């Protein structure tokens, strides 16, 4: 809700201390790095993109890797099976929300691999 209010540039209406507690709760979980993510980051490094791993964005979301391509910052999300519904390729609601929020609030493009 707060991210949506921030995106819309309206008054979030939450007391500052509650905003801080919510943000801290949202960002406190330690990231887990999969073997697939390690492999993707290794390949990005091998082609000279020098990825930054597990970058905490201002929105509170963590991006698996951030690279610079032709002067543009691009987020790379390594989306394994847990990011999709069932056996298909339809992303889960939380994956859709993250993609939307990072693009609109943090202002960077995300690429899903």
PyMOL CGO cylinders between C-alpha atoms (Angstrom):
from pymol import cmd
from pymol.cgo import CYLINDER

trace = [
    CYLINDER, 0.00, 0.00, 0.00, 2.77, 2.40, 0.96, 0.3, 1, 1, 1, 1, 1, 1,
    CYLINDER, 2.77, 2.40, 0.96, 4.68, 1.71, -2.27, 0.3, 1, 1, 1, 1, 1, 1,
    CYLINDER, 4.68, 1.71, -2.27, 1.50, 2.38, -4.26, 0.3, 1, 1, 1, 1, 1, 1,
    CYLINDER, 1.50, 2.38, -4.26, 1.00, 5.66, -2.41, 0.3, 1, 1, 1, 1, 1, 1,
    CYLINDER, 1.00, 5.66, -2.41, 4.62, 6.57, -3.08, 0.3, 1, 1, 1, 1, 1, 1,
    CYLINDER, 4.62, 6.57, -3.08, 4.21, 5.76, -6.77, 0.3, 1, 1, 1, 1, 1, 1,
    CYLINDER, 4.21, 5.76, -6.77, 1.07, 7.91, -6.94, 0.3, 1, 1, 1, 1, 1, 1,
    CYLINDER, 1.07, 7.91, -6.94, 2.90, 10.67, -5.02, 0.3, 1, 1, 1, 1, 1, 1,
    CYLINDER, 2.90, 10.67, -5.02, 0.05, 10.98, -2.55, 0.3, 1, 1, 1, 1, 1, 1,
    CYLINDER, 0.05, 10.98, -2.55, 0.21, 11.25, 1.21, 0.3, 1, 1, 1, 1, 1, 1,
    CYLINDER, 0.21, 11.25, 1.21, 0.67, 7.71, 2.51, 0.3, 1, 1, 1, 1, 1, 1,
    CYLINDER, 0.67, 7.71, 2.51, -1.09, 8.67, 5.74, 0.3, 1, 1, 1, 1, 1, 1,
    CYLINDER, -1.09, 8.67, 5.74, 0.98, 6.30, 7.88, 0.3, 1, 1, 1, 1, 1, 1,
    CYLINDER, 0.98, 6.30, 7.88, 2.88, 7.69, 10.86, 0.3, 1, 1, 1, 1, 1, 1,
    CYLINDER, 2.88, 7.69, 10.86, 6.61, 7.86, 10.16, 0.3, 1, 1, 1, 1, 1, 1,
    CYLINDER, 6.61, 7.86, 10.16, 7.50, 5.34, 12.88, 0.3, 1, 1, 1, 1, 1, 1,
    CYLINDER, 7.50, 5.34, 12.88, 5.02, 2.82, 11.43, 0.3, 1, 1, 1, 1, 1, 1,
    CYLINDER, 5.02, 2.82, 11.43, 6.44, 3.40, 7.93, 0.3, 1, 1, 1, 1, 1, 1,
    CYLINDER, 6.44, 3.40, 7.93, 9.93, 2.68, 9.26, 0.3, 1, 1, 1, 1, 1, 1,
    CYLINDER, 9.93, 2.68, 9.26, 8.84, -0.48, 11.10, 0.3, 1, 1, 1, 1, 1, 1,
    CYLINDER, 8.84, -0.48, 11.10, 7.06, -1.77, 7.98, 0.3, 1, 1, 1, 1, 1, 1,
    CYLINDER, 7.06, -1.77, 7.98, 10.09, -1.03, 5.78, 0.3, 1, 1, 1, 1, 1, 1,
    CYLINDER, 10.09, -1.03, 5.78, 12.43, -2.71, 8.28, 0.3, 1, 1, 1, 1, 1, 1,
    CYLINDER, 12.43, -2.71, 8.28, 10.21, -5.80, 8.43, 0.3, 1, 1, 1, 1, 1, 1,
    CYLINDER, 10.21, -5.80, 8.43, 10.03, -5.92, 4.63, 0.3, 1, 1, 1, 1, 1, 1,
    CYLINDER, 10.03, -5.92, 4.63, 13.80, -5.65, 4.20, 0.3, 1, 1, 1, 1, 1, 1,
    CYLINDER, 13.80, -5.65, 4.20, 14.99, -7.71, 7.17, 0.3, 1, 1, 1, 1, 1, 1,
    CYLINDER, 14.99, -7.71, 7.17, 14.76, -11.14, 5.55, 0.3, 1, 1, 1, 1, 1, 1,
    CYLINDER, 14.76, -11.14, 5.55, 18.14, -12.42, 4.44, 0.3, 1, 1, 1, 1, 1, 1,
    CYLINDER, 18.14, -12.42, 4.44, 18.27, -13.27, 0.75, 0.3, 1, 1, 1, 1, 1, 1,
    CYLINDER, 18.27, -13.27, 0.75, 18.84, -16.82, -0.40, 0.3, 1, 1, 1, 1, 1, 1,
    CYLINDER, 18.84, -16.82, -0.40, 20.94, -17.38, -3.50, 0.3, 1, 1, 1, 1, 1, 1,
    CYLINDER, 20.94, -17.38, -3.50, 20.16, -20.40, -5.66, 0.3, 1, 1, 1, 1, 1, 1,
    CYLINDER, 20.16, -20.40, -5.66, 22.65, -22.38, -7.73, 0.3, 1, 1, 1, 1, 1, 1,
    CYLINDER, 22.65, -22.38, -7.73, 20.88, -21.06, -10.84, 0.3, 1, 1, 1, 1, 1, 1,
    CYLINDER, 20.88, -21.06, -10.84, 21.40, -17.48, -9.63, 0.3, 1, 1, 1, 1, 1, 1,
    CYLINDER, 21.40, -17.48, -9.63, 25.08, -18.18, -8.96, 0.3, 1, 1, 1, 1, 1, 1,
    CYLINDER, 25.08, -18.18, -8.96, 25.40, -19.57, -12.50, 0.3, 1, 1, 1, 1, 1, 1,
    CYLINDER, 25.40, -19.57, -12.50, 23.67, -16.55, -14.07, 0.3, 1, 1, 1, 1, 1, 1,
    CYLINDER, 23.67, -16.55, -14.07, 25.84, -14.09, -12.12, 0.3, 1, 1, 1, 1, 1, 1,
    CYLINDER, 25.84, -14.09, -12.12, 28.93, -16.05, -13.13, 0.3, 1, 1, 1, 1, 1, 1,
    CYLINDER, 28.93, -16.05, -13.13, 27.95, -15.81, -16.80, 0.3, 1, 1, 1, 1, 1, 1,
    CYLINDER, 27.95, -15.81, -16.80, 27.25, -12.08, -16.48, 0.3, 1, 1, 1, 1, 1, 1,
    CYLINDER, 27.25, -12.08, -16.48, 30.72, -11.66, -14.98, 0.3, 1, 1, 1, 1, 1, 1,
    CYLINDER, 30.72, -11.66, -14.98, 32.32, -13.76, -17.72, 0.3, 1, 1, 1, 1, 1, 1,
    CYLINDER, 32.32, -13.76, -17.72, 31.03, -11.36, -20.39, 0.3, 1, 1, 1, 1, 1, 1,
    CYLINDER, 31.03, -11.36, -20.39, 32.35, -8.33, -18.51, 0.3, 1, 1, 1, 1, 1, 1,
    CYLINDER, 32.35, -8.33, -18.51, 29.11, -6.93, -17.04, 0.3, 1, 1, 1, 1, 1, 1,
    CYLINDER, 29.11, -6.93, -17.04, 30.41, -6.90, -13.42, 0.3, 1, 1, 1, 1, 1, 1,
    CYLINDER, 30.41, -6.90, -13.42, 27.09, -7.57, -11.68, 0.3, 1, 1, 1, 1, 1, 1,
    CYLINDER, 27.09, -7.57, -11.68, 26.29, -6.31, -8.20, 0.3, 1, 1, 1, 1, 1, 1,
    CYLINDER, 26.29, -6.31, -8.20, 24.44, -9.06, -6.35, 0.3, 1, 1, 1, 1, 1, 1,
    CYLINDER, 24.44, -9.06, -6.35, 21.41, -8.88, -4.04, 0.3, 1, 1, 1, 1, 1, 1,
    CYLINDER, 21.41, -8.88, -4.04, 21.03, -5.12, -4.31, 0.3, 1, 1, 1, 1, 1, 1,
    CYLINDER, 21.03, -5.12, -4.31, 18.55, -3.58, -1.88, 0.3, 1, 1, 1, 1, 1, 1,
    CYLINDER, 18.55, -3.58, -1.88, 16.50, -0.98, -3.74, 0.3, 1, 1, 1, 1, 1, 1,
    CYLINDER, 16.50, -0.98, -3.74, 14.83, 2.08, -2.24, 0.3, 1, 1, 1, 1, 1, 1,
    CYLINDER, 14.83, 2.08, -2.24, 11.46, 0.34, -2.59, 0.3, 1, 1, 1, 1, 1, 1,
    CYLINDER, 11.46, 0.34, -2.59, 12.68, -2.38, -0.23, 0.3, 1, 1, 1, 1, 1, 1,
    CYLINDER, 12.68, -2.38, -0.23, 12.89, -5.08, -2.89, 0.3, 1, 1, 1, 1, 1, 1,
    CYLINDER, 12.89, -5.08, -2.89, 16.13, -6.92, -3.48, 0.3, 1, 1, 1, 1, 1, 1,
    CYLINDER, 16.13, -6.92, -3.48, 17.28, -7.45, -7.05, 0.3, 1, 1, 1, 1, 1, 1,
    CYLINDER, 17.28, -7.45, -7.05, 19.27, -10.60, -7.79, 0.3, 1, 1, 1, 1, 1, 1,
    CYLINDER, 19.27, -10.60, -7.79, 21.81, -8.68, -9.87, 0.3, 1, 1, 1, 1, 1, 1,
    CYLINDER, 21.81, -8.68, -9.87, 22.28, -5.18, -11.24, 0.3, 1, 1, 1, 1, 1, 1,
    CYLINDER, 22.28, -5.18, -11.24, 24.36, -4.56, -14.36, 0.3, 1, 1, 1, 1, 1, 1,
    CYLINDER, 24.36, -4.56, -14.36, 25.14, -1.57, -16.53, 0.3, 1, 1, 1, 1, 1, 1,
    CYLINDER, 25.14, -1.57, -16.53, 24.57, -2.05, -20.26, 0.3, 1, 1, 1, 1, 1, 1,
    CYLINDER, 24.57, -2.05, -20.26, 25.41, 0.80, -22.64, 0.3, 1, 1, 1, 1, 1, 1,
    CYLINDER, 25.41, 0.80, -22.64, 25.14, 3.31, -19.79, 0.3, 1, 1, 1, 1, 1, 1,
    CYLINDER, 25.14, 3.31, -19.79, 21.76, 2.00, -18.61, 0.3, 1, 1, 1, 1, 1, 1,
    CYLINDER, 21.76, 2.00, -18.61, 21.21, 0.27, -15.25, 0.3, 1, 1, 1, 1, 1, 1,
    CYLINDER, 21.21, 0.27, -15.25, 19.32, -3.01, -15.66, 0.3, 1, 1, 1, 1, 1, 1,
    CYLINDER, 19.32, -3.01, -15.66, 18.08, -5.35, -12.94, 0.3, 1, 1, 1, 1, 1, 1,
    CYLINDER, 18.08, -5.35, -12.94, 18.39, -9.07, -13.55, 0.3, 1, 1, 1, 1, 1, 1,
    CYLINDER, 18.39, -9.07, -13.55, 15.95, -11.35, -11.77, 0.3, 1, 1, 1, 1, 1, 1,
    CYLINDER, 15.95, -11.35, -11.77, 16.65, -15.09, -11.81, 0.3, 1, 1, 1, 1, 1, 1,
    CYLINDER, 16.65, -15.09, -11.81, 13.10, -16.44, -11.69, 0.3, 1, 1, 1, 1, 1, 1,
    CYLINDER, 13.10, -16.44, -11.69, 13.01, -20.13, -10.90, 0.3, 1, 1, 1, 1, 1, 1,
    CYLINDER, 13.01, -20.13, -10.90, 9.89, -22.32, -10.62, 0.3, 1, 1, 1, 1, 1, 1,
    CYLINDER, 9.89, -22.32, -10.62, 8.62, -20.68, -7.42, 0.3, 1, 1, 1, 1, 1, 1,
    CYLINDER, 8.62, -20.68, -7.42, 7.99, -17.47, -9.38, 0.3, 1, 1, 1, 1, 1, 1,
    CYLINDER, 7.99, -17.47, -9.38, 5.44, -19.17, -11.63, 0.3, 1, 1, 1, 1, 1, 1,
    CYLINDER, 5.44, -19.17, -11.63, 2.01, -20.72, -11.18, 0.3, 1, 1, 1, 1, 1, 1,
    CYLINDER, 2.01, -20.72, -11.18, 1.93, -24.50, -11.47, 0.3, 1, 1, 1, 1, 1, 1,
    CYLINDER, 1.93, -24.50, -11.47, 3.78, -25.99, -14.41, 0.3, 1, 1, 1, 1, 1, 1,
    CYLINDER, 3.78, -25.99, -14.41, 3.10, -22.98, -16.65, 0.3, 1, 1, 1, 1, 1, 1,
    CYLINDER, 3.10, -22.98, -16.65, 4.95, -19.76, -17.32, 0.3, 1, 1, 1, 1, 1, 1,
    CYLINDER, 4.95, -19.76, -17.32, 2.39, -17.43, -15.73, 0.3, 1, 1, 1, 1, 1, 1,
    CYLINDER, 2.39, -17.43, -15.73, 4.15, -15.42, -12.99, 0.3, 1, 1, 1, 1, 1, 1,
    CYLINDER, 4.15, -15.42, -12.99, 2.77, -15.38, -9.46, 0.3, 1, 1, 1, 1, 1, 1,
    CYLINDER, 2.77, -15.38, -9.46, 1.10, -12.26, -8.10, 0.3, 1, 1, 1, 1, 1, 1,
    CYLINDER, 1.10, -12.26, -8.10, 4.09, -11.37, -5.93, 0.3, 1, 1, 1, 1, 1, 1,
    CYLINDER, 4.09, -11.37, -5.93, 6.42, -11.66, -8.92, 0.3, 1, 1, 1, 1, 1, 1,
    CYLINDER, 6.42, -11.66, -8.92, 4.17, -9.40, -11.01, 0.3, 1, 1, 1, 1, 1, 1,
    CYLINDER, 4.17, -9.40, -11.01, 3.96, -6.87, -8.17, 0.3, 1, 1, 1, 1, 1, 1,
    CYLINDER, 3.96, -6.87, -8.17, 7.73, -6.82, -7.66, 0.3, 1, 1, 1, 1, 1, 1,
    CYLINDER, 7.73, -6.82, -7.66, 8.36, -6.27, -11.37, 0.3, 1, 1, 1, 1, 1, 1,
    CYLINDER, 8.36, -6.27, -11.37, 5.83, -3.43, -11.46, 0.3, 1, 1, 1, 1, 1, 1,
    CYLINDER, 5.83, -3.43, -11.46, 7.01, -1.75, -8.26, 0.3, 1, 1, 1, 1, 1, 1,
    CYLINDER, 7.01, -1.75, -8.26, 10.72, -1.89, -9.06, 0.3, 1, 1, 1, 1, 1, 1,
    CYLINDER, 10.72, -1.89, -9.06, 10.15, -0.40, -12.50, 0.3, 1, 1, 1, 1, 1, 1,
    CYLINDER, 10.15, -0.40, -12.50, 7.83, 2.37, -11.33, 0.3, 1, 1, 1, 1, 1, 1,
    CYLINDER, 7.83, 2.37, -11.33, 9.21, 3.23, -7.87, 0.3, 1, 1, 1, 1, 1, 1,
    CYLINDER, 9.21, 3.23, -7.87, 12.94, 2.51, -8.35, 0.3, 1, 1, 1, 1, 1, 1,
    CYLINDER, 12.94, 2.51, -8.35, 12.95, 3.48, -12.02, 0.3, 1, 1, 1, 1, 1, 1,
    CYLINDER, 12.95, 3.48, -12.02, 15.00, 0.61, -13.41, 0.3, 1, 1, 1, 1, 1, 1,
    CYLINDER, 15.00, 0.61, -13.41, 14.16, -1.96, -16.05, 0.3, 1, 1, 1, 1, 1, 1,
    CYLINDER, 14.16, -1.96, -16.05, 14.03, -5.60, -14.96, 0.3, 1, 1, 1, 1, 1, 1,
    CYLINDER, 14.03, -5.60, -14.96, 14.98, -8.57, -17.09, 0.3, 1, 1, 1, 1, 1, 1,
    CYLINDER, 14.98, -8.57, -17.09, 13.76, -11.99, -16.00, 0.3, 1, 1, 1, 1, 1, 1,
    CYLINDER, 13.76, -11.99, -16.00, 15.90, -15.04, -16.76, 0.3, 1, 1, 1, 1, 1, 1,
]
cmd.load_cgo(trace, "trace")
